[in-house]
Amino acid sequence: MNLESLLNEAVNKKGQTVAVAQAEDEEVIEAVVQATHRGLAQFLLFGNRDEIDYLLNQKNAEKEHVHIFHARTKEQAAELAVRAVHQNEATVLMKGNISSSTLLKAVLNKEYGLRTGRILSHVALFDIPGYKNPIIVTDAAMNIAPDLHQKEQIIVNSVQVAQSIGIKLPKVAAIAAIEGVNPSMQATLDAASLTMMNKRGQIKDCIIDGPLALDNAISLSAAEHKGITSEVAGQADILFVPTIEVGNVLYKSLIYFAKAKVGAVIAGAKAPIVLTSRSDSSESKLYSLALALCSTGK
């Protein structure tokens, strides 16, 4: 399912509501306007009422699907938006003109937050020009250097997102610099362990193989050239990276060099979280909204 078809699928997820923390941001409001025009969801906008209303008027927004709630500070906007999701008044949480740390502090609040006991991880779906199908990259934004147990949870989160968009048995490539196990390279040791955990049924609902270098994960000819026989090699649905540096560089390379389109969510909380960068375009925010709406399971 590519990102454009994901927008159409999100329309079919009826009765959904998105809570936006600190909504007074032009790109966020543009995404909201586009989303309401397409009939994706209702919106609860938390922040400075006058500024939000001004931006909506500037965009000639149809306001019947938008509700504004005034917040005096960014911290209060984050709390109110998170509480809306916690109390089932909204099905998706979205970041506006607010730092990720401020929003995540509210998400992790023990009283009204969205904790589930699972790790929070970043799941990005890319449409890459010239590549055969959309592909997921995880984790490019949340976990710096996850240990083996955390890596297992990150994969589980990404598999659930993949299944929510129609990939019934996702193929997961555990990425490293090489295809063999090298005791000096922790990424290869963890990749091999994750592969074995999958084969023994500890990680379910997917097929994992690794370590695989990037070329062998996405190119059948590269895999065949190196004599790699695998259900995953050359046809991965999910690229699982070992550290945030690897994920961040791959993510930004796809956008800036390959001109890929992307939608991304934070998975592992009570509800999907749209945690896009403040520099992301309204198009990316809209795709991320669609991915989040499709990931709710509703």
ChimeraX attribute file (.defattr): number of C-alpha atoms within 10 A of each C-alpha:
attribute: neighborCount
match mode: 1-to-1
recipient: residues
	/A:1	16
	/A:2	17
	/A:3	21
	/A:4	12
	/A:5	11
	/A:6	19
	/A:7	23
	/A:8	14
	/A:9	17
	/A:10	24
	/A:11	19
	/A:12	14
	/A:13	18
	/A:14	13
	/A:15	12
	/A:16	19
	/A:17	22
	/A:18	28
	/A:19	30
	/A:20	31
	/A:21	28
	/A:22	32
	/A:23	30
	/A:24	24
	/A:25	16
	/A:26	18
	/A:27	22
	/A:28	26
	/A:29	24
	/A:30	21
	/A:31	20
	/A:32	28
	/A:33	23
	/A:34	17
	/A:35	23
	/A:36	20
	/A:37	13
	/A:38	13
	/A:39	17
	/A:40	26
	/A:41	25
	/A:42	21
	/A:43	24
	/A:44	22
	/A:45	29
	/A:46	28
	/A:47	28
	/A:48	19
	/A:49	18
	/A:50	12
	/A:51	14
	/A:52	22
	/A:53	19
	/A:54	12
	/A:55	19
	/A:56	20
	/A:57	12
	/A:58	12
	/A:59	14
	/A:60	10
	/A:61	19
	/A:62	12
	/A:63	15
	/A:64	9
	/A:65	17
	/A:66	18
	/A:67	14
	/A:68	18
	/A:69	16
	/A:70	17
	/A:71	20
	/A:72	12
	/A:73	13
	/A:74	21
	/A:75	18
	/A:76	19
	/A:77	28
	/A:78	30
	/A:79	23
	/A:80	25
	/A:81	30
	/A:82	31
	/A:83	22
	/A:84	22
	/A:85	23
	/A:86	20
	/A:87	12
	/A:88	13
	/A:89	16
	/A:90	23
	/A:91	25
	/A:92	28
	/A:93	32
	/A:94	29
	/A:95	25
	/A:96	30
	/A:97	18
	/A:98	20
	/A:99	16
	/A:100	14
	/A:101	9
	/A:102	17
	/A:103	25
	/A:104	19
	/A:105	14
	/A:106	22
	/A:107	25
	/A:108	16
	/A:109	14
	/A:110	10
	/A:111	11
	/A:112	17
	/A:113	21
	/A:114	24
	/A:115	18
	/A:116	12
	/A:117	9
	/A:118	15
	/A:119	20
	/A:120	23
	/A:121	25
	/A:122	23
	/A:123	29
	/A:124	24
	/A:125	28
	/A:126	22
	/A:127	23
	/A:128	18
	/A:129	13
	/A:130	8
	/A:131	12
	/A:132	10
	/A:133	14
	/A:134	19
	/A:135	21
	/A:136	24
	/A:137	23
	/A:138	29
	/A:139	31
	/A:140	24
	/A:141	19
	/A:142	18
	/A:143	21
	/A:144	14
	/A:145	13
	/A:146	16
	/A:147	14
	/A:148	17
	/A:149	11
	/A:150	16
	/A:151	25
	/A:152	19
	/A:153	18
	/A:154	25
	/A:155	26
	/A:156	21
	/A:157	22
	/A:158	29
	/A:159	26
	/A:160	20
	/A:161	28
	/A:162	25
	/A:163	17
	/A:164	18
	/A:165	18
	/A:166	11
	/A:167	15
	/A:168	13
	/A:169	15
	/A:170	23
	/A:171	23
	/A:172	27
	/A:173	31
	/A:174	30
	/A:175	27
	/A:176	25
	/A:177	13
	/A:178	17
	/A:179	21
	/A:180	16
	/A:181	18
	/A:182	12
	/A:183	9
	/A:184	8
	/A:185	13
	/A:186	15
	/A:187	24
	/A:188	25
	/A:189	18
	/A:190	22
	/A:191	28
	/A:192	21
	/A:193	17
	/A:194	24
	/A:195	20
	/A:196	16
	/A:197	15
	/A:198	18
	/A:199	15
	/A:200	10
	/A:201	10
	/A:202	12
	/A:203	19
	/A:204	15
	/A:205	16
	/A:206	22
	/A:207	20
	/A:208	29
	/A:209	24
	/A:210	30
	/A:211	27
	/A:212	28
	/A:213	20
	/A:214	23
	/A:215	16
	/A:216	28
	/A:217	28
	/A:218	23
	/A:219	16
	/A:220	18
	/A:221	14
	/A:222	17
	/A:223	23
	/A:224	14
	/A:225	10
	/A:226	11
	/A:227	10
	/A:228	17
	/A:229	11
	/A:230	17
	/A:231	14
	/A:232	25
	/A:233	27
	/A:234	22
	/A:235	21
	/A:236	26
	/A:237	25
	/A:238	29
	/A:239	25
	/A:240	28
	/A:241	25
	/A:242	26
	/A:243	22
	/A:244	18
	/A:245	16
	/A:246	17
	/A:247	24
	/A:248	18
	/A:249	12
	/A:250	16
	/A:251	21
	/A:252	14
	/A:253	13
	/A:254	18
	/A:255	16
	/A:256	10
	/A:257	8
	/A:258	14
	/A:259	13
	/A:260	19
	/A:261	20
	/A:262	26
	/A:263	24
	/A:264	27
	/A:265	29
	/A:266	27
	/A:267	25
	/A:268	24
	/A:269	19
	/A:270	20
	/A:271	24
	/A:272	27
	/A:273	32
	/A:274	29
	/A:275	23
	/A:276	23
	/A:277	15
	/A:278	17
	/A:279	7
	/A:280	12
	/A:281	15
	/A:282	20
	/A:283	17
	/A:284	19
	/A:285	29
	/A:286	26
	/A:287	27
	/A:288	29
	/A:289	32
	/A:290	28
	/A:291	30
	/A:292	28
	/A:293	32
	/A:294	23
	/A:295	24
	/A:296	17
	/A:297	14
	/A:298	12
